[in-house]
Amino acid sequence: MQCTTCGRKLKDKKSIDRGYGPVCYEKHLRDLADAEFEKNQVTIDEVIEGDAV
């Protein structure tokens, strides 16, 4: 099996189960956290219009 991100061959069971090598998995987790952070941001226009959650 190969890493979903970089295509390198995965060697240990944990990486194979995840589909990512250890470095790419950490990057994947950061990307997910960044996406979640961005999703929860409020723009100044939303605050002014009163649409903020």
C-alpha distances in whole Angstrom, upper triangle without the diagonal:
4,7,9,12,12,9,8,6,6,8,10,10,12,9,7,10,11,8,10,11,14,16,14,15,18,19,18,20,23,22,23,26,27,27,29,31,32,32,35,37,41,42,46,47,45,48,51,50,50,46,45,43
4,6,9,8,5,5,4,5,9,11,12,13,9,8,11,11,7,8,9,12,13,12,13,16,16,15,18,20,20,21,24,25,25,27,29,30,30,33,35,38,40,43,44,43,45,48,48,48,44,43,41
4,5,6,5,5,6,6,10,11,12,12,8,8,10,9,6,5,6,10,10,8,9,13,12,11,14,17,16,17,20,21,21,23,25,26,27,29,31,35,36,40,41,40,42,45,45,44,41,39,38
4,6,6,8,10,10,13,15,15,14,10,10,11,9,6,6,8,12,12,8,9,13,12,10,13,15,14,15,18,19,19,21,23,24,24,27,29,32,34,37,38,37,39,42,42,42,38,37,35
4,6,8,11,11,15,16,17,16,12,13,14,11,9,7,8,11,10,6,9,11,9,9,12,14,12,14,17,17,17,20,22,22,23,26,27,30,32,35,36,35,38,40,40,40,37,35,35
4,6,9,10,14,16,17,17,13,13,16,14,11,8,9,11,10,7,11,13,11,11,15,16,15,17,20,20,20,23,25,25,26,29,30,33,34,38,39,38,40,43,43,43,40,39,38
4,6,9,12,15,16,16,12,12,15,13,10,9,9,13,12,10,13,15,14,14,18,19,18,20,23,23,23,26,28,28,29,32,33,36,38,41,42,41,43,46,46,46,43,41,40
4,6,9,12,14,15,11,11,14,14,11,9,8,11,11,10,13,15,15,15,18,20,19,21,24,24,25,27,29,30,31,34,35,38,40,43,44,44,46,48,49,48,45,43,43
4,6,10,12,13,10,9,13,13,10,10,8,12,13,12,14,17,17,17,20,22,22,23,26,27,27,29,31,32,33,36,37,41,42,46,47,46,48,51,51,51,48,46,44
4,6,8,9,6,6,10,10,8,7,6,9,12,11,12,15,16,16,18,20,21,21,24,25,26,28,30,31,32,34,36,40,41,45,46,45,47,50,50,49,46,44,43
4,7,9,7,7,11,12,11,10,8,11,13,14,14,17,18,18,20,22,23,24,26,28,29,30,32,34,34,36,38,42,44,48,49,48,49,53,53,52,49,47,45
4,6,6,6,9,10,11,10,9,10,13,14,13,16,18,18,19,22,23,23,25,27,28,29,31,33,34,35,38,41,43,47,48,47,48,52,52,51,48,45,44
4,5,5,6,9,10,11,10,11,15,15,14,16,19,18,19,22,23,23,25,27,28,28,31,32,33,34,37,41,43,46,48,46,48,51,51,50,47,44,42
4,5,5,6,9,9,9,9,13,13,11,13,16,15,15,19,20,19,21,24,24,25,27,29,29,31,33,37,40,43,45,43,44,48,48,46,43,41,39
4,5,5,6,5,5,7,10,10,8,11,14,13,14,17,18,18,20,22,23,24,26,28,28,30,32,36,38,42,43,42,43,46,47,46,42,40,38
4,5,5,7,8,10,13,12,11,15,16,15,16,19,20,20,22,24,24,25,28,29,30,32,34,38,40,43,45,43,45,48,48,47,44,42,40
4,6,8,10,12,15,14,11,15,17,15,15,19,19,18,21,23,23,24,26,28,28,30,33,36,39,42,43,41,43,46,46,45,42,40,37
4,5,8,9,12,10,8,11,13,11,12,15,15,15,17,20,19,20,23,24,24,26,29,33,35,39,40,38,40,43,43,42,38,36,34
4,7,10,12,9,8,12,13,11,13,16,16,15,18,20,20,21,24,25,25,28,30,33,35,39,40,39,40,44,43,43,39,37,36
4,6,8,6,5,9,10,8,11,13,13,14,17,18,19,20,22,24,24,27,29,32,34,38,39,38,39,43,43,42,39,37,35
4,6,5,6,9,10,10,12,14,15,16,18,20,21,22,24,25,27,29,30,34,36,39,41,40,41,44,45,44,41,39,37
4,6,5,6,9,10,11,13,14,15,17,18,20,21,23,24,26,27,29,33,35,38,40,39,40,43,44,43,40,38,36
4,5,5,6,9,10,11,13,14,16,17,19,20,21,23,25,26,28,31,33,36,38,37,38,41,42,42,39,36,35
4,5,5,6,9,10,10,12,14,15,16,18,20,21,22,24,26,29,31,34,36,35,37,40,40,40,37,35,34
4,5,5,6,9,10,10,12,14,15,17,18,20,21,23,25,28,30,34,35,34,36,39,39,38,36,33,32
4,5,5,6,9,10,11,12,14,15,16,18,20,21,23,27,29,32,34,33,34,37,38,37,34,32,30
4,5,5,6,9,10,10,12,14,15,16,18,20,21,25,27,30,32,31,32,35,36,35,33,30,29
4,5,5,6,9,10,11,12,14,15,17,19,20,24,26,29,31,30,31,34,35,34,31,29,28
4,5,5,6,9,10,11,12,14,15,17,19,23,25,28,30,28,30,33,34,33,30,27,26
4,5,5,6,9,10,10,12,14,15,17,20,22,26,28,27,28,31,32,31,28,26,25
4,5,5,6,9,10,10,12,14,16,19,21,24,26,25,26,29,30,30,27,24,24
4,5,5,6,9,10,11,13,15,18,20,24,25,24,25,29,29,28,25,23,22
4,5,5,6,9,10,11,13,16,19,22,24,23,24,27,28,26,24,21,20
4,5,5,6,9,10,11,15,16,20,22,21,22,25,26,25,23,20,19
4,5,5,6,9,10,14,16,19,20,19,21,24,24,24,21,19,18
4,5,5,6,9,13,15,19,20,18,20,23,23,22,19,17,15
4,5,5,7,10,13,16,18,17,17,21,22,21,18,15,14
4,5,5,9,11,14,16,14,16,19,20,19,17,14,14
4,6,9,11,15,16,14,15,19,18,18,15,13,12
4,7,10,13,15,12,13,17,17,16,13,10,9
4,7,10,12,10,11,14,15,14,12,9,10
4,7,8,6,7,11,11,11,9,6,8
4,5,5,7,9,10,11,10,8,11
4,5,5,6,9,10,10,9,12
4,5,5,6,8,8,9,13
4,5,5,6,5,5,9
4,6,5,6,5,9
4,5,8,8,12
4,6,8,11
4,6,8
4,6
4
